[in-house]
Amino acid sequence: MNAVTPSDTVIGFVGTGVMGCSMAGHLLDAGYQLRVFNRTRAKAEPLLERGATWCESAAELAPPCHAIITIVGFPQDVEQVCLGDEGLIANGAAGAILIDMTTSRPDLAVRINEAAHAREMLTLDAPVSGGDVGAREARLSIMVGGDREAFDAARPLLDLMGANVVYQGVAGCGQHTKMCNQIAIAAGMMGVCEAMAYARQSGLDPETVLQSIGSGAAGSWSLSNLAPRMLAGNFDPGFYVKHFIKDMRIAIESAQAMGLDLPGLELAEKLYEKLAADGHEDDGTQALFRLYEGD
């Protein structure tokens, strides 16, 4: 298979939300022909204004595409858009590459791969990390599982959206790697919130504290990028609380299936469940700080 290049190449993109719109925009900038579908057309308007073609359904989008990228909300959304009579696989062309960049279930990635092979298509499960900022600046970390042939062919596309693209193995390995990422973030976010709450309670200036600890052993992406937002009371979503809860549930269920106990992750999931129950499921993940501030 030849590598995907801009010349006469049609890319489908399903899911033009907080991250997807920026990611698709990088493909337009590179000269690819882009077909888009989203449940809410308004979220795709910035891309349509730049020359993307609107499609009314996944079934309409799929037939002419050489590669199709999906980044939707939940595993059930992935299943709906990829599988079934009106899905991408049933209506896609033989030889096309289906790249699911949603954080989803590893076992679903395996099922999608099997269904695609039956239609002579290739698949990648390629979830991302880096949030809205990483998507806008094309600095995402992309964790890829699936067909090695598909990875080699799709690498030019992935490189347009991410700065750290790593092939992890067969179908499902990308999603398992993303679970490792989310487990680390869940525990880390509790630490960031508690550190900032402690700084305030002790009378320190938290912003000044960040200058000291952000570049030391405690440094992390969350501390550098999300702690300033939480201190400013900015809880706008770079990544939704409701989606993070979904990810943690997947990780917990996958760990249980492997006989692995993850008490730190289970605690984080309970705290985020409380945050969502308080009406903040559409906030960004940094909104966990609300619980420590008594908000």
C-alpha positions as CSV (number, residue, x, y, z in Angstrom):
1,M,0.0,0.0,0.0
2,N,1.3,3.5,-0.9
3,A,1.5,6.1,1.9
4,V,-1.4,8.5,2.1
5,T,-0.4,11.8,0.5
6,P,-2.4,15.0,-0.2
7,S,-2.6,14.6,-4.0
8,D,-6.1,13.4,-5.0
9,T,-6.6,11.9,-1.6
10,V,-10.0,12.0,0.2
11,I,-10.0,11.9,4.0
12,G,-13.2,11.5,6.0
13,F,-13.5,13.0,9.4
14,V,-16.2,12.1,11.9
15,G,-16.4,14.1,15.1
16,T,-15.6,17.8,14.9
17,G,-15.7,18.8,18.6
18,V,-13.3,20.5,20.9
19,M,-10.3,18.5,19.6
20,G,-11.6,17.1,16.3
21,C,-12.1,20.4,14.7
22,S,-8.5,21.5,15.2
23,M,-7.2,18.1,14.1
24,A,-9.2,18.1,10.9
25,G,-8.1,21.6,10.3
26,H,-4.4,20.5,10.1
27,L,-5.4,18.0,7.3
28,L,-7.1,20.8,5.4
29,D,-4.0,23.0,5.8
30,A,-1.9,20.1,4.3
31,G,-4.1,20.0,1.1
32,Y,-6.2,16.9,1.7
33,Q,-9.7,16.8,0.4
34,L,-11.8,16.6,3.5
35,R,-15.3,15.1,4.0
36,V,-16.9,15.7,7.5
37,F,-19.8,14.4,9.5
38,N,-20.8,15.4,13.0
39,R,-24.1,15.0,14.9
40,T,-24.2,18.8,15.2
41,R,-23.4,20.5,11.9
42,A,-22.7,23.9,13.6
43,K,-19.5,22.4,15.1
44,A,-18.3,21.6,11.6
45,E,-18.9,25.1,10.2
46,P,-15.4,26.4,10.7
47,L,-14.2,23.5,8.5
48,L,-16.9,23.9,5.9
49,E,-16.0,27.6,5.6
50,R,-12.4,26.5,4.7
51,G,-13.5,24.0,2.0
52,A,-14.5,20.8,3.7
53,T,-17.5,18.9,2.3
54,W,-20.4,18.2,4.6
55,C,-22.0,14.7,4.7
56,E,-25.3,13.9,6.3
57,S,-24.3,10.5,7.6
58,A,-21.4,8.1,8.0
59,A,-22.8,6.1,5.2
60,E,-22.7,9.1,2.9
61,L,-19.2,10.1,4.0
62,A,-17.4,6.7,3.6
63,P,-17.5,5.5,-0.1
64,P,-14.9,7.8,-1.7
65,C,-12.5,8.0,1.2
66,H,-9.0,6.6,1.2
67,A,-8.8,7.1,5.0
68,I,-11.5,7.9,7.6
69,I,-10.7,9.3,11.1
70,T,-13.2,9.2,13.9
71,I,-13.0,11.0,17.3
72,V,-16.3,10.8,19.0
73,G,-17.5,10.7,22.6
74,F,-18.1,7.3,23.9
75,P,-17.6,3.6,22.9
76,Q,-21.2,3.3,22.0
77,D,-20.7,6.2,19.6
78,V,-17.7,4.5,18.0
79,E,-19.7,1.3,17.7
80,Q,-22.6,3.1,16.0
81,V,-20.5,5.0,13.5
82,C,-18.2,2.1,12.6
83,L,-20.3,-1.0,12.7
84,G,-23.8,-1.8,11.4
85,D,-25.5,-1.4,8.0
86,E,-25.2,2.4,8.0
87,G,-21.7,2.5,9.5
88,L,-18.3,3.3,8.0
89,I,-17.1,-0.2,7.5
90,A,-20.2,-1.4,5.7
91,N,-20.0,1.6,3.3
92,G,-16.3,2.1,3.0
93,A,-14.1,1.1,0.1
94,A,-11.8,-1.9,0.1
95,G,-8.3,-0.8,1.0
96,A,-9.4,2.2,3.0
97,I,-7.9,2.8,6.4
98,L,-10.2,3.4,9.4
99,I,-8.5,5.3,12.2
100,D,-10.4,5.6,15.4
101,M,-8.8,8.3,17.6
102,T,-11.6,8.2,20.3
103,T,-10.5,6.9,23.7
104,S,-12.6,3.7,23.6
105,R,-12.6,0.1,24.7
106,P,-9.7,-2.2,23.7
107,D,-12.0,-5.1,23.0
108,L,-14.1,-2.9,20.7
109,A,-11.0,-1.9,18.8
110,V,-10.4,-5.7,18.2
111,R,-14.0,-6.2,17.0
112,I,-13.7,-3.2,14.6
113,N,-10.5,-4.6,13.2
114,E,-12.1,-8.0,12.6
115,A,-15.1,-6.5,10.9
116,A,-12.9,-4.2,8.7
117,H,-10.7,-7.1,7.6
118,A,-13.9,-8.9,6.4
119,R,-14.5,-5.9,4.1
120,E,-10.8,-5.8,3.0
121,M,-10.3,-2.6,5.0
122,L,-7.5,-1.8,7.5
123,T,-7.9,-0.2,10.9
124,L,-5.9,1.6,13.6
125,D,-7.0,2.4,17.1
126,A,-5.1,5.7,17.7
127,P,-6.3,7.5,20.8
128,V,-4.6,10.8,21.7
129,S,-3.4,12.8,24.7
130,G,-2.6,16.5,24.9
131,G,-6.1,18.1,25.2
132,D,-7.4,21.1,23.2
133,V,-4.0,22.9,23.3
134,G,-2.2,19.8,21.8
135,A,-4.9,19.5,19.2
136,R,-4.6,23.2,18.1
137,E,-0.8,23.1,18.0
138,A,-0.5,19.7,16.4
139,R,1.5,18.5,19.5
140,L,-0.7,15.5,20.4
141,S,0.7,12.2,21.7
142,I,-0.8,9.5,19.5
143,M,-0.8,5.9,20.7
144,V,-1.4,3.5,17.8
145,G,-2.6,-0.1,17.6
146,G,-3.7,-2.1,14.6
147,D,-2.4,-3.2,11.3
148,R,1.3,-2.3,10.8
149,E,0.7,-1.8,7.1
150,A,-2.0,0.7,7.9
151,F,0.3,2.6,10.4
152,D,3.0,2.9,7.8
153,A,0.6,4.2,5.2
154,A,-1.3,6.6,7.6
155,R,1.8,8.0,9.3
156,P,1.9,11.2,7.2
157,L,-1.7,11.9,8.5
158,L,-0.8,11.2,12.1
159,D,2.3,13.3,11.9
160,L,0.1,16.3,10.9
161,M,-1.8,16.0,14.1
162,G,0.7,14.8,16.6
163,A,4.3,15.4,17.7
164,N,4.8,12.0,19.4
165,V,3.4,9.1,17.2
166,V,4.2,5.7,18.5
167,Y,3.1,2.3,17.2
168,Q,2.2,0.0,20.1
169,G,1.2,-3.2,18.5
170,V,-1.8,-5.1,17.2
171,A,-5.5,-4.0,17.4
172,G,-6.4,-2.8,20.9
173,C,-2.8,-1.9,21.9
174,G,-3.4,1.8,21.3
175,Q,-6.4,1.8,23.6
176,H,-4.6,-0.1,26.3
177,T,-1.8,2.4,26.1
178,K,-4.3,5.2,26.5
179,M,-5.6,3.5,29.6
180,C,-2.1,3.7,31.0
181,N,-2.1,7.4,30.2
182,Q,-5.4,8.0,31.9
183,I,-4.5,6.1,35.0
184,A,-1.4,8.3,35.4
185,I,-3.4,11.5,34.8
186,A,-6.1,10.5,37.3
187,A,-3.7,10.1,40.2
188,G,-1.7,13.1,39.0
189,M,-4.7,15.4,38.9
190,M,-5.6,14.6,42.5
191,G,-2.0,15.5,43.4
192,V,-2.2,18.8,41.5
193,C,-5.5,19.8,43.1
194,E,-4.3,18.9,46.6
195,A,-1.0,20.8,46.1
196,M,-2.8,24.0,45.0
197,A,-5.3,23.7,47.8
198,Y,-2.5,23.3,50.3
199,A,-0.7,26.3,48.9
200,R,-3.7,28.5,49.3
201,Q,-4.6,27.2,52.7
202,S,-1.1,27.8,54.0
203,G,-1.1,31.4,52.8
204,L,1.3,31.0,49.9
205,D,0.8,32.6,46.5
206,P,-0.1,29.5,44.4
207,E,1.2,31.1,41.2
208,T,4.6,31.6,42.8
209,V,4.5,28.1,44.2
210,L,4.1,26.9,40.6
211,Q,7.2,28.6,39.6
212,S,9.1,26.5,42.1
213,I,7.5,23.1,41.7
214,G,6.6,23.1,38.1
215,S,10.1,22.6,36.8
216,G,11.2,20.2,39.6
217,A,10.5,16.6,40.3
218,A,6.8,17.3,40.7
219,G,6.5,18.8,37.2
220,S,3.9,17.4,34.9
221,W,1.7,18.4,31.9
222,S,-1.3,18.8,34.3
223,L,0.7,21.0,36.7
224,S,2.0,23.3,34.0
225,N,-1.1,23.5,31.8
226,L,-4.1,22.9,34.1
227,A,-3.1,24.3,37.5
228,P,-3.0,27.9,36.2
229,R,-6.5,27.4,34.8
230,M,-7.9,26.0,38.0
231,L,-6.3,28.8,40.1
232,A,-7.9,31.4,37.7
233,G,-11.3,29.7,38.1
234,N,-11.2,28.7,34.4
235,F,-13.0,25.4,34.1
236,D,-13.7,25.5,30.4
237,P,-13.2,22.1,28.8
238,G,-10.0,21.1,27.1
239,F,-11.2,17.6,28.0
240,Y,-14.7,17.0,29.5
241,V,-15.2,15.6,33.0
242,K,-17.9,13.2,31.5
243,H,-15.4,11.8,29.0
244,F,-12.7,11.4,31.6
245,I,-15.2,9.4,33.8
246,K,-15.9,7.2,30.8
247,D,-12.1,6.6,30.3
248,M,-11.6,5.7,34.0
249,R,-14.5,3.3,33.9
250,I,-13.0,1.6,30.8
251,A,-9.6,1.4,32.6
252,I,-11.2,0.0,35.8
253,E,-13.2,-2.6,33.9
254,S,-10.2,-3.6,31.7
255,A,-8.0,-3.9,34.8
256,Q,-10.6,-6.0,36.6
257,A,-10.7,-8.4,33.6
258,M,-7.0,-8.8,34.0
259,G,-7.2,-9.4,37.8
260,L,-5.5,-6.0,38.5
261,D,-6.4,-3.8,41.5
262,L,-6.0,0.0,40.9
263,P,-7.1,1.7,44.2
264,G,-5.8,5.1,43.2
265,L,-7.8,5.1,39.9
266,E,-10.9,3.9,41.8
267,L,-10.6,6.9,44.2
268,A,-10.2,9.4,41.4
269,E,-13.2,8.0,39.6
270,K,-15.3,8.4,42.7
271,L,-14.2,12.0,43.1
272,Y,-15.0,12.8,39.5
273,E,-18.4,11.0,39.8
274,K,-19.2,13.4,42.7
275,L,-18.1,16.4,40.6
276,A,-20.4,15.3,37.8
277,A,-23.3,14.8,40.3
278,D,-22.7,18.3,41.4
279,G,-23.5,19.5,37.9
280,H,-20.0,19.8,36.4
281,E,-19.8,17.0,33.9
282,D,-19.4,19.4,31.1
283,D,-16.5,21.2,32.7
284,G,-12.8,20.5,32.0
285,T,-11.0,17.9,34.1
286,Q,-9.3,20.7,36.1
287,A,-12.7,21.3,37.7
288,L,-11.8,18.6,40.2
289,F,-10.3,21.6,42.1
290,R,-13.9,22.7,42.9
291,L,-14.2,19.8,45.4
292,Y,-11.1,21.0,47.2
293,E,-12.3,24.6,47.2
294,G,-15.7,23.6,48.5
295,D,-17.4,25.0,45.3
